[in-house]
C-alpha cells in the first residue's frame, strides 16, 4: 500500500491485510501461536502415551482408563465453550496467556499424583486451560492472515498441536524406561510456564478485535504497519472492520442471519472427527501393546497418527483454500478406509504403521482444515465463540470416543470390529462436510470471511 492510499480517512483492516503478502510479522505470530498449540498437543496427548505404564504401576484395568482420558477431555470441552465467548469480549491475548499458564500448572501437578480420584480432578482442571488456548490461537492467526492464504496459515499454525502430540509419543518412549511416567508430565508442565512471559511480551492482540472495539486506533496502526512495513498512516486515519458489532450473548449469534444450519453441520463434523481422533490417539498405544508391541514401541507407532496429521496439514492447506468443504468431505471419505484398515493389519508392524499414518493424514489433517474453515466462516465479533463452540461440541465426541473404545474392548469386540466402528464416525463427518459443500456451493474459495454470501445461499436453499 502506498503512502497516499494509507493517508485516507478510513481504512478497512480486513481489506488492507488481504492486499499484503504474508510477511515476517505474520510468520512470527504464526510460530508463537504454534508454540502454544505445540505444548497444548503435548500435554493433551501425554496421558494416552503414559497410560500403559500408569495402569501397570497402579494396577488399573482398561475400563478404568476411560474416565481418566475423558476427565481431561471434559475440561477441554468446558474450556472451549467458556473461553471462546469470553475472548470475544476481553480479547484473544489475555485468554491465550491465562490458558497456557493454567494447563502448565495442571500438567506439572499431574506428576505428583498418587491416586485415580485426584488424577481425574487435575486432568479436568488442566483440560480447562488446554481447551481455552486452542480456539483463540486459531482466531488470532486467522485475523492476521490474508484471505487467499487464511486456511493455509491456520493449518500450518495448527501443525504445532500435531507435532507436540507426536513428540509426546517419542519423548514418552525415551523418558518412561529411564525416569518413569511422571517425568513426561514434569517436562510437559515446565515448558508452558516458561512460555508464559514470552507470550506476555511478544504476543499482540488481534488487530481485527482492536479495530472492532474502536478504542485502540493507535495500536491498530502500529500492528498494520508491521503487517505492511512500507505503509505510513496519517494521524487522523480511522481503522474499521466492515462487520457488525454483534451485541448480547455471542452464542446466540451462531444461530442468526442464516447461520443455524451451517453451524449445526459444523458441529457434526467436529463431533465425529474429534470422536475418531481421540478414540485413536488414546487407545492405539494400548491396543498395539496388547498385540505384542512393547510400551516404547507402541508409543512410537501410535505417534505416527500425529506425524501423518502434520504431513496431511501441509499437503492439504492450499487445497482447502481453493476447494473448501468439498475437499474436506473427500478427506474424510478417505479416512473411512484408512481407519478401517488399522484393525485388519495388526499382524504386520509395517502395514499397521502405514495405516495409522494414513488415518492421521486424513483425520488430523481434516480436523485442522475444519478449524480453519470454521474460523473463516464466522465474523470477528463471534469468531472465537464460533470456533470455541465447534471445538466444545467436538470435545463431547472426544469424551465419547475413549469411553466407547473402552466399552467395546471390555465387551471383547475383535480389533477389526472396533476400528470398523471408528471408521463409521469418519463417514458421518464426510457426509456433514459434503452437505455443507452442497448447501452453500462452497466448491471454490467462497465462504471464508464472507458469511453474508454463505448465509444468502443457505436461506435460498431452505425456502
Protein Blocks (a to p, Z undefined) as FASTA:
>chain_A
ZZklmmpmbdcfklmmmmpccdfklmmmmmmmmmmmmmmmmmmmmmmmmmmmmmmmnopa
fklmmmmmmmmmmmmmmmmmmmmmmmmmnojklmmmmmmmmmmmmmmmmmmccbfklmmm
mmmmmmmmmmmmmmmmmmmmmmmpcfklmmmmmmmmmmmmmmmmmmmmmmmmmmmmmnoj
klmmmmmmmmmmmmmmmmmmmmccdfklmmmnopammlmmmmmmmmmmmbccdfklccdd
dddddehjfklmmmgghllmmmmmmmmmmmmmmmmmmmmmmmmmmmmmmnopafklmmmm
mmmmmmmmmmmmmmmmmmmmmnmmmmmmmmmmmmmmmmmmmmmmmmpmklmmmmmmmmmm
mmmmmmmmmmmmmmmmpcfklmmmmmmmmmmmmmmmmmmmmmmmmmmmmnopafklmmmm
mmmmmmmmmmmmmmmmmmnopabcghiaplmlmmmmmmmmmZZ
